[in-house]
Amino acid sequence: MTTVRDRFWLWGHVAGSHNSGWELPATSRMTPTEAACYLGVPGVVMVNYQGEPKPPYDQHALALSSLDHVVWSIVGDAGRTSPQEIVRVRDLATKFPSIVAVIMDDFFHAPKPDGSLAPISPDDLTSAKSELAKCGRKLPLWVVLYDHQLDLSVAPYLERCDVLTFWTWRAENLARLEANFERAERIAPEMPKVLGCYMWDYGEKKPIPLGTFRRQCEIGLSWLRSGRIGGMIFLASCICDLGLDTVEWARGWIREVGSEPVPG
């Protein structure tokens, strides 16, 4: 039986990644594995942030191998990537079967003079998927799309991806979550989707009102129950030991709803 908890993920960064620049109330020392255990979720989306972790990644992957499933970034924050990074993650997945997919963070940007919208072209995405498959199994390609990117011509890129993760950058825009998610569905109607849930308002560098966060989670759960989305991601591991209202509420809520069955 597949449960709600099986469809929950934690966005992971190296411990302390957000200790500066986001006006958080304290500094964090929690690792992604510790944070996943604290929240009670079985999966981590491990994403390179400001060059961390540095390769080789084996020690980080070893710690995460105690979890049921892991997604590893081939594109990190600010769209950082390289052909070498794709090969590194391919080789990592060969060693660690807990890695079940890869993700591209901060993938889309404003159009450049050559018309490109992302650090990897649609054709090169196809090549990247072939390279990743050399690990001996398919690694589905997840991609981040923000609410403020819905007007970009992203469809040719999404056609090469396998899972769309949808994020609302500023908490004030969660009031339009349903309408914006419908727009994402129209852009990629056949593509499986996962709802990203920030536990801090990174767009405004301040707390998310608990009522706003709770509403987002409850909408996500209703979509999960109906099969409209395939999962939810909570961001991020490196704020889970700061005593934030959103984190503590999410922890209790996950305990409450986690054992419910959902479509498999």
C-alpha positions in Angstrom: 0.0 0.0 0.0 1.3 3.5 -0.9 0.8 6.1 1.8 0.9 9.8 1.9 4.2 9.7 3.6 5.7 7.7 0.7 5.0 10.7 -1.5 6.7 13.3 0.7 10.2 14.6 0.1 12.5 17.0 1.8 14.6 19.4 -0.2 18.2 18.8 1.0 21.3 21.0 1.2 24.5 20.6 3.0 24.2 21.6 6.7 24.3 25.4 7.2 23.7 26.3 3.5 21.2 29.0 4.3 22.9 30.4 7.4 23.6 33.7 5.6 21.7 35.7 3.1 18.2 34.8 4.0 17.6 36.6 7.3 16.8 33.4 9.2 16.4 33.7 13.0 19.3 31.4 13.9 22.0 29.2 12.3 21.4 25.6 11.4 23.6 22.5 11.9 21.2 19.9 10.7 22.2 17.5 7.8 19.7 16.4 5.2 19.5 12.8 6.7 18.9 14.2 10.2 16.2 16.6 8.9 14.4 13.8 7.0 14.3 11.8 10.2 13.1 14.8 12.2 10.2 15.5 9.8 9.4 11.9 9.3 9.8 11.7 5.5 11.4 8.9 3.6 13.0 10.8 0.7 15.4 13.6 0.1 16.0 15.8 -3.0 19.7 16.5 -2.6 20.7 19.7 -4.4 24.0 21.4 -4.9 24.0 24.9 -3.4 26.8 27.4 -3.9 29.2 24.6 -4.9 28.4 22.3 -1.9 28.7 19.5 -1.6 32.0 19.3 -3.5 32.7 16.1 -5.5 33.2 13.3 -4.9 29.7 12.9 -3.4 30.0 9.4 -2.1 30.1 10.2 1.6 26.9 12.4 1.3 25.2 9.7 -0.7 26.2 7.0 1.8 24.5 9.0 4.6 21.3 9.4 2.5 21.3 5.7 1.5 19.4 4.9 4.8 16.4 6.6 3.2 13.9 5.0 0.9 14.6 7.2 -2.1 16.9 10.1 -3.1 16.8 12.5 -6.1 20.2 14.1 -6.9 20.7 17.4 -8.7 22.5 17.6 -12.1 21.7 21.4 -12.1 22.2 23.2 -8.8 21.2 26.6 -7.6 21.4 29.5 -10.0 21.4 26.9 -12.9 24.9 25.7 -12.2 25.8 22.6 -14.2 28.4 21.0 -16.5 28.7 17.9 -18.6 31.1 16.6 -15.9 28.4 17.0 -13.3 26.0 14.8 -15.3 28.7 12.1 -15.5 29.4 12.4 -11.7 25.8 11.9 -10.8 25.5 9.0 -13.3 28.4 7.3 -11.6 27.0 8.0 -8.2 23.7 6.4 -9.1 25.6 3.3 -10.2 27.0 2.9 -6.7 23.8 4.0 -4.8 20.6 2.4 -5.9 18.7 4.6 -3.5 19.1 7.4 -6.1 16.0 7.1 -8.1 15.9 10.3 -10.2 17.8 13.5 -10.9 16.6 17.1 -10.7 17.4 20.5 -12.3 17.1 23.4 -9.9 16.7 27.0 -11.0 16.6 25.7 -14.6 14.8 28.4 -16.4 15.9 32.0 -16.8 14.9 35.1 -18.8 15.5 34.7 -22.5 19.1 35.4 -23.6 20.0 37.0 -26.9 20.2 33.6 -28.6 16.7 32.8 -27.4 17.8 30.1 -24.8 15.8 29.8 -21.6 18.0 27.3 -19.7 21.6 26.1 -19.3 20.9 22.9 -21.2 19.1 23.0 -24.6 16.2 20.6 -25.4 18.5 18.5 -27.6 21.2 18.3 -25.0 18.5 17.3 -22.4 17.9 14.2 -24.6 21.6 13.5 -24.7 21.8 14.0 -20.9 19.1 11.4 -20.4 20.9 8.9 -22.6 24.1 9.5 -20.6 22.3 9.1 -17.3 20.8 5.8 -18.5 24.3 4.3 -18.7 24.1 3.7 -15.0 22.0 0.7 -16.0 18.5 2.0 -15.2 16.3 5.0 -16.1 16.8 8.0 -13.9 13.7 10.2 -14.5 14.5 13.9 -15.0 12.8 16.3 -12.6 12.8 20.0 -13.3 11.9 23.1 -11.2 9.3 25.6 -12.5 8.4 28.7 -10.6 5.1 30.5 -10.6 6.7 33.6 -12.1 8.0 31.6 -15.1 4.7 30.5 -16.4 4.8 33.0 -19.3 8.1 31.6 -20.6 8.1 29.3 -23.6 9.2 26.3 -21.6 7.2 23.6 -23.3 10.0 22.3 -25.6 12.2 21.8 -22.5 9.4 20.1 -20.5 8.8 17.7 -23.3 12.3 16.2 -22.6 11.6 16.0 -18.8 9.7 13.4 -16.8 8.5 15.3 -13.7 7.6 18.9 -13.1 8.1 20.4 -9.6 6.0 23.5 -9.2 7.1 26.3 -6.7 5.6 29.6 -5.5 8.6 31.9 -4.8 6.8 34.5 -2.7 4.4 33.5 -0.1 2.0 36.3 -0.9 1.4 34.6 -4.3 0.2 31.4 -2.7 -3.2 33.1 -2.7 -3.2 32.3 -6.5 -1.8 28.7 -6.1 -4.8 27.0 -7.6 -4.9 29.3 -10.7 -1.2 29.2 -11.3 -1.1 25.4 -10.9 -3.9 25.1 -13.5 -1.6 27.2 -15.9 1.2 24.7 -15.3 -1.1 21.9 -16.1 -2.1 23.5 -19.4 1.6 23.9 -20.3 2.4 20.3 -19.6 -0.9 18.4 -19.4 0.5 14.9 -19.5 3.5 15.5 -17.2 3.5 14.1 -13.6 3.8 17.0 -11.1 5.1 17.5 -7.6 4.2 20.5 -5.4 7.1 22.3 -3.9 6.3 23.8 -0.4 8.7 26.4 1.1 8.8 26.5 4.8 10.4 30.1 4.8 9.5 32.9 2.5 12.8 33.1 0.6 11.4 35.7 -1.9 10.8 38.2 0.9 13.3 36.7 3.4 10.8 36.4 6.2 8.6 33.8 7.9 5.6 32.4 6.0 2.4 33.0 7.9 1.4 29.7 9.4 -2.1 29.9 8.0 -0.8 30.5 4.5 1.6 27.5 4.8 -1.1 25.3 6.2 -3.4 26.1 3.4 -0.8 25.3 0.8 -0.1 21.9 2.4 -3.8 21.0 2.7 -4.4 21.9 -1.0 -1.4 19.7 -1.8 -2.8 16.9 0.2 -6.2 17.1 -1.6 -4.4 17.0 -4.9 -2.3 14.1 -3.8 -5.4 12.1 -2.6 -7.1 12.7 -6.0 -4.0 11.8 -8.0 -3.6 15.3 -9.4 0.0 15.4 -8.1 2.4 12.7 -7.4 4.1 14.1 -4.3 5.1 17.1 -2.2 8.5 18.5 -1.4 9.3 20.6 1.8 12.1 23.1 1.6 14.6 22.9 3.1 16.6 20.5 5.4 18.9 23.4 6.5 16.1 25.2 8.3 14.6 22.3 10.1 16.4 22.8 13.5 15.5 26.5 13.9 12.1 26.2 15.7 10.1 27.7 12.8 6.4 27.5 13.2 6.0 26.1 9.7 8.5 23.3 10.3 7.0 22.3 13.6 3.5 22.3 12.2 4.6 20.3 9.2 6.2 17.7 11.4 3.0 17.2 13.4 0.9 17.2 10.3 3.1 14.5 8.6 2.6 12.3 11.6 -1.2 12.9 11.4 -1.8 12.3 7.7 1.3 10.2 6.7 -0.3 6.7 7.0 -3.3 7.5 4.8 -3.4 5.5 1.6 -3.1 7.3 -1.7 -3.4 6.1 -5.4 -0.3 4.0 -6.1 
